[in-house]
Amino acid sequence: MANDIALTHKRIRLRIPKDYHSQPVISRLVSDYGLTVNITAAVLGANAIGDGWFDLDLQGTIGQIDIALSYLHDLGLQIWDNNSQTGIW
């Protein structure tokens, strides 16, 4: 039961395609899933043309983080964490 309320951190790298630039994807992690989100790095093209990349530090319960990651997966966004086997991060 303590794990349900204990806060934890998860670092991810998130690719947001240009088609999602008008969507409040990161804001929803806060408002809909109750996470604290720290943007530790970001890369955006000039005038927000092209894809955006964000390094995020997510803080919340394990359940909150899991359901928020499911939301991002359901959107079809690419997500890497520091445990990914891609070698990118």
HUCOR-V56156 format. One line per field, one symbol per residue. phi: phi as a letter, one per 30 degrees, with the letter a starting at -180 (. if undefined). burial: # if it has 24 or more other ideal C-beta (glycine too) atoms within 12 Angstrom, else .. A space follows every 50 residues. Layout:
BEGIN
phi = ???
burial = ???
END
This chain:
BEGIN
phi = .dddcddbcbcbcbccdedcedcdededdddccidcccdcaabbdehhdj dcbbcbccbldeddddddddeddddiddbbbdcdcdidb
burial = .........#######........##..#...#.#.#.#........... .##########..##..##.##....#.##.........
END
